[in-house]
Amino acid sequence: MITHTAKKVYYSSPLVVIIMESGVEVRFPITENPRLARGTPAQLNNVEVSPFGLHWPDLDEDLSFEGLWRGDFGQAQKLSEC
């Protein structure tokens, strides 16, 4: 269980960068997620942070911190598991 929250989230081509309050940094390429991969820089930087994860309202995408810690960056992996 993640006990700290994101302090800052931003898009820096080609990565989404998440800086946690603890100082831990998580980065992943947007190509790992089909919805994020179709986003513009403005859409990718419009991200809402909750205690549980991230939400991109313009792209209708949600990622949990728990999933991110496991290396699950969204739909690309789910589709490959089918």
C-alpha positions as CSV (number, residue, x, y, z in Angstrom):
1,M,0.0,0.0,0.0
2,I,1.3,3.4,-1.0
3,T,1.4,5.7,2.1
4,H,2.6,8.8,0.4
5,T,1.2,10.9,-2.4
6,A,2.4,12.6,-5.6
7,K,3.9,16.0,-5.1
8,K,4.3,16.7,-8.8
9,V,3.2,15.1,-12.1
10,Y,4.2,16.3,-15.5
11,Y,4.8,15.2,-19.1
12,S,8.4,15.5,-20.4
13,S,8.4,13.9,-23.9
14,P,8.3,11.0,-24.1
15,L,7.8,10.3,-20.4
16,V,5.2,10.9,-17.7
17,V,7.2,11.9,-14.6
18,I,5.7,11.4,-11.1
19,I,7.6,12.8,-8.1
20,M,6.3,11.5,-4.8
21,E,6.4,13.4,-1.5
22,S,9.0,10.9,-0.3
23,G,11.3,12.0,-3.2
24,V,10.8,8.7,-5.1
25,E,10.5,9.4,-8.8
26,V,8.5,7.2,-11.2
27,R,8.8,7.6,-15.0
28,F,7.2,5.8,-17.8
29,P,7.0,6.3,-21.5
30,I,3.5,7.3,-22.8
31,T,3.9,4.6,-25.5
32,E,3.1,2.1,-22.7
33,N,-0.5,3.3,-22.6
34,P,-2.6,3.7,-25.8
35,R,-4.8,6.5,-24.5
36,L,-1.9,8.6,-23.2
37,A,0.1,7.9,-26.5
38,R,-2.7,9.7,-28.4
39,G,-2.6,12.8,-26.1
40,T,-1.2,16.2,-26.9
41,P,1.3,17.8,-24.5
42,A,-1.5,20.0,-23.1
43,Q,-3.7,17.0,-22.5
44,L,-0.9,15.0,-20.9
45,N,-0.1,17.9,-18.5
46,N,-3.7,18.2,-17.5
47,V,-3.6,15.5,-14.8
48,E,-5.5,15.3,-11.6
49,V,-3.8,13.7,-8.5
50,S,-5.7,11.9,-5.8
51,P,-4.3,9.9,-2.8
52,F,-4.8,6.8,-4.9
53,G,-3.6,7.7,-8.4
54,L,-3.7,9.9,-11.5
55,H,-6.6,11.0,-13.7
56,W,-6.3,12.6,-17.2
57,P,-9.8,14.0,-17.7
58,D,-9.2,15.0,-21.4
59,L,-8.1,11.4,-22.2
60,D,-10.4,9.5,-19.9
61,E,-7.5,7.6,-18.3
62,D,-6.9,6.6,-14.7
63,L,-3.8,5.0,-13.3
64,S,-3.4,3.9,-9.7
65,F,-0.2,4.4,-7.7
66,E,-0.4,0.7,-6.7
67,G,-0.5,-0.3,-10.3
68,L,2.3,2.0,-11.3
69,W,4.5,0.5,-8.5
70,R,3.9,-2.9,-10.1
71,G,4.9,-1.6,-13.5
72,D,1.3,-1.5,-14.9
73,F,1.2,1.6,-17.0
74,G,-2.3,1.0,-18.4
75,Q,-4.0,-0.7,-21.3
76,A,-1.0,-1.8,-23.4
77,Q,-0.1,-4.6,-20.9
78,K,-3.8,-5.6,-20.3
79,L,-4.3,-6.0,-24.0
80,S,-1.1,-8.1,-24.4
81,E,-2.3,-10.4,-21.6
82,C,-5.5,-11.4,-23.5
